[in-house]
């Protein structure tokens, strides 16, 4: 028998307990021994819940118990999670977490500490919920030079954009619906402003390239400026709009960004709708491989945490190597990144098109019959800087969306 502790009894924490209890025979068989949840840490009380028998409020009880070998940290946030996880690793306990904020901010340091103590810091559930992506990146595509990683990494924003696309609804209406259904938080900023996806692509790119990508250096743009009108244009063009987190090596530079992108049906991520996530990895040998599934939710995320617990038990006295050092990976200036741009402009097309063609050259004009007071165009491939320079010469630009 091996004793574990669960830090946090919220959505994911209760899910971890549920998965272990529901699939007890399978989990124990795969772990090679019986898993006993000795403690659950939470500040709250849970009257009537069986967890009350093992509930503690003082983390030191867990930290100082030599019988606890593995800890599942599912509290979220950086503190006190960072302090708890670091001290657990230093005490010789392995840690499994779903906490992307913690992993993005302190991942390489915690991996180093785990290695120094011959234990493991595992975080499969920190990206993609129940989708296995961390372990494949660390173990299955290590023979490849990863050219790019492109992900729909946030189920809330993908749900919102899908509803806007399919039903012609505006952003505010769909956001309220997502909040009512529990897909979006009361304060949805982490999702709709792209911060959640930013941390996740930082983790993925750090693993793929072996050095630390600082999420604070990543260009991040959310979906709050996307409107139902943008989708009318997209539908006319046979395209959709997705929030991408992307890391790519291009022209000798390394770029990482989070932003809405307009894509066509030839893109493998075109049909990823609703709350689902998908990650597309392009290797120089293997080509494109895609990981798809439930990117969030109680049980999918808990399943990934429990899979890590099993892996930690199987490797109880062996550190599983993870190529993610504390050395910083330099990100190229995003202004030099090149793409096509979809641009909406207010006003009369006849009055503005000559100027637009002069500063952008070779634009494709798109007009919606029901809109008399605006039009749109698509540029050739240009750099972010060139776009900004040209756009500054055009009056009435409503919005722009990158195109792949």
N, C-alpha and C positions, 0 to 999 in steps of 0.2 A: 504494500500500500504506500502511496505517496500523497503527502499533504500539500494542498495549494490554498491560496487566499485570493479573494476577489476584492479589489479596491473600487468601491462605487457600486451602488445597487439601483442605478437608474435604468434607462431603457436597455442599454447594452449589457450592463452588469447582471440584471435580472435574466436577460437572454442567455448569458453564459451559464448561469445556474440551471436554467431550463434545458439547454442543450445537453449538458452533462447528465442531468437526471433523466431526460427523455430517452437519450441514446446511450444509456449507461453501459450496456453490454458491448456495443460497437466501440465506444470511446475507450473503455477499459482494455478491450482486446487490442486495439490499435496502439494504445500506450504501452501495452505489455505488462501492466499491473493496474490495480484498482486505484482510481483517483478519488480522494476524499477532500471535499471542500471543508477545511477546518475553520476558516474565518471569512466573514464578509464585513468590510469596513464601510461605514456610512455614518453621517452625523444624525440622520433621521431614525425614527423608530418605525417599525412595520408590524403593528399589532395584528395577530392572527396569521401572519405569514410564517411558514416553517423556518425561514431564514433567521427569525428572532433567536433561535437556539444557538446560533453561531455568530450573531451580530456583535461587533465591537466598535467602539468609537475612538479608540486610541491606537494610532498606527504602530506605536512602539511595541504593543503586544504582539503584533505580527512580525515586526522587524527582529525582535529579540527571541523569537521562538525558533530554535534550531531544527525543529521538525518540518517547518514550512520550506519547501524546496523551490516552488514556482509561484510567482505572483502574477495575476492578471490585473493590469492597471486600465480601468475603463471609466475613469473620472472625467477626463477631458480637461482642457486648459493646460497652461504651463506650470503654474503653481497651485497647490503643493505637489502636483504630479512629478515634476522634475526632482524635487528634493526626496520624495519617497522612492522613486525608481533608482536614482543614483545611490542612495544609501542601501537599497536592497541588493543591488549588484555588488557593491563593496562588501556586503555581508555574505556574498557567495550564493545568492538566490537568483535564479533566472527570472526574467520579466517578459511578459507578452502584453502588448498594448494595441489599442485601436486609436490612439491619440495622435492625430496628424500634426496638431500644433506642437506637441512635444517632440515628435520625430523630426519635423522640419527644422526646429530650432536647435535641438541638441543631439540629433541622431548619431553623428560620427563620434562624439565624445562618449556617449553611452555604449556604443559598440566597442570602443576601445577599452572602457572599464570592464565590460563583460568579458572581453578577451583576456585581459590581465588577470581575471579571477576564474578563468576557465568555465565561464557560464555563458548564457546566451541572452541577447536582447532581440526579441522578435516582434515584428510589426506588420504582419500580412494584412490585418484588418484596417490599417491606417489609410489605405488607398483602395477604392473600389469595393468597399464593403465585403460581400461574399465572393467577389471575383478573385481568383488566384492570379496575382501579377507580381508581387514582391519576390516570391520564391522562384518563379520562372525567370525573372530578370537576373536573379542572383545565381541561378544554377543551370538554366536551360538554354539561354542564348549567349553563353559566355564565349562561344567560338566565333561569334559574329562581331563585326564592327557595326554598331547601331547607328544608322544614318539619321533616324528620327523616331520620336515617340509622340503620337498625337492622341489626345484623350478627351472624351466627353466624361468629365470627372465629377460632375455634380448633378444629382438626380432632381433637385428642386428646380434648377435653372432649365434643365432639359424638359421637365414637365411643363414649365411655363411657356417655353418656346414652342413646344409641340402643340399645346392648346391654342396658342396664338396663330400658328400656321394652319391647323386643321379647322378651326372654328371662327377665324377672323376676329378674335377678341383682342382688346387692348391690354397692355401690360398690367395696369392697376387692377383690372377686373380679375385677371387670372391669378395674380398674386394673392388677392383676398381669398379666392377659392382654394389655392394651395395652402394657405394658412388655416382655413377652416377644415381641410382634410388632414392637417398635421404634416404636410410635406414641407412647409416653410415655417420658420420660427416667427414669433411676434416681431422680433427685430431681425429681418432677413438679410441684413447687410453682408454677412460672411458669405452667403450664397450668391445673391444677385449682384454684388459688387466684385465678385470673382476671387475673393480672398481664400476661400476654401479650395478652389481649383488651383490657385497659385501654390499653396503649400503642398498639394498632392503632386503637381508636376515637378516641384523642387525635389521631392523625395525620389520620384521615378528617374529623373535625369541624373541625380547624384548616384543612384545605383547603377544606371546604365553606363556612366562614364567614370565612375570610381572616385571622383573628387566631390567636394561639397559645393552644392549650388545654393547660395544664400537667397531665400525666397524674397527678401527685401530688395534684391537687385532685379527682380523679374518685372517686366512691363505687364501691368494688370489693368484690364478694362472689363467692366461687367456688362449686364444686359439692360440696365435701367433706361437706356436711350433707344432701345429697339421698340418700334411701334408696329401696329397692325398694318400701317401703310407699307412699311418695309417688306412685310410678308406678301402683300399684294404684288409688289414688283418681283419678289423672289418666286412666287407661284407662276407668274407670267414667264419667267426665265427658266422654269423647270428646276428651280433650286430650293434649298432650304437654308435656314440659319441656325447654327449650333454654337454654343460656347465651347471653344477649344482651349485646352492647355497643351502647349506644344513645345518640344525641344528638338532642335535640328542642327546638324552640322552642314554648313553651306558655304561654299567659296572660301574654305579655310577658316571660317568663323563659327562660333557656337552661339546660337540664338535660343532664347526661351521667352515665351510670352503666354498670356491668357487674354483672350478677346473673342468677341463674336466673329464668326467667319461664315461667308456664304459659299455653299458647296453644291455640286450637282450630283446626279444619281450615280456617277462613276466613282464617287468617293465611298469607300467601304462604310463610313460612319453616317451616310445619308439616311439610312432607314432605322437608326437607333433613336427610338422615340420614348415618350413618357418618362418615368422615373429611372429608366435603365441607364447604365453606364457602359462604356466600351473604351478599350485602349488598343490602339493600332501601333505595333512595333515594326519598323522597317530595318531589317538587317542586310548587310551587303551580300551575305551568302543565302540565308534562309528566305529572304524576301519579306513580304508582308504577312504578319500573323496578328490575329485579333482576339482579344479577350473580352467577353461580353457577359453581362448578367446584372443582378440586382446590386446597385452600387451603394445602397444604404439599407436601413431598416434593422429592426431588433434582431431577428433570427439570422439573416444572412451575415451581418457583421459579427454576431456572437459565434456563428459557425467558424468564421475565420480565426477568431481569438482562440477557440477551443482547438482548432487544428494546430495553432502555434503551441498551445500548452502540450499537446501530444508530442509535437516535434521536440520541444524543450525537454520532456521526460525521456524521450528516446536518446537524446544527446545530453544526458544529465551531467556528465563529467567531461564533455567534449565541446569545445567551442566550434560552432559552425561558421566558417569563414565568410565574411561579407566584405566585398570590395567597395568601401565607402570611407575614404580617409578624411581627415580634418583639413587637408590642403584645399584651398579655395580654387574652384573652377571659374575662370574668368569668362564672363558673358560679354559678347560683343555689343557695341552700342546699337540699340534697337533702331535708331534712325537710319542705319545703313541696311536694314533688312528690306528685301524687295518682294513686292506682291502686286496683284491687281487690286483696284479699289472700285467699289460700287458707291456712287455719289448721288444724293438727291439735292435738287436745286429748286428754289421757289422762283416764280416769275415766268416770263414768256420765253419760250424756247428760241424763237426767231431772233430775239434781241440779245441772247446770251451765247448761242452756240458758236458763233465765229470766235469770240474771245476764249471760250473753253477749248476749242480745237487748236487755238494758237498756243495756249499755255500747257495743255496736256497732250495734244496730238493723238490722232488715231483713236478717238473715243467711239464707243458703241452707245447710241442713244436709245433709251427706253421710255415709252410714253404710255400712260394709262388713260384710256378714253374718259373715265369718270372723273379725272382730275385735270381741271383747266388751268390751275394756278401753280403747277409744278411739273417737273420732268426729272429724269435720271439719266446718268451715263456711267459706263464702265471704262476704266482706263486700261492701257497696256501695263505690263510689269514695270513698276518704278519703285524707287526706294521710299521709305517713310519720309525722309527729309525732302526728297523731290516733290512728293505729294503735298507736304505742308507748304512748301515754297509756292507751288502752283495754285493751291487752294486759297492762299492769302490774296490772290489776284482776282478771285471770283466772288462777287457779291451774292448772298442769298443761299449759301450752302446750308442745308438742313441737317444732314447727317452723312456719314460715310461708313461703309462696312468693308472689311477686307475680304478678298475673294480667293478661293483656291479651286 
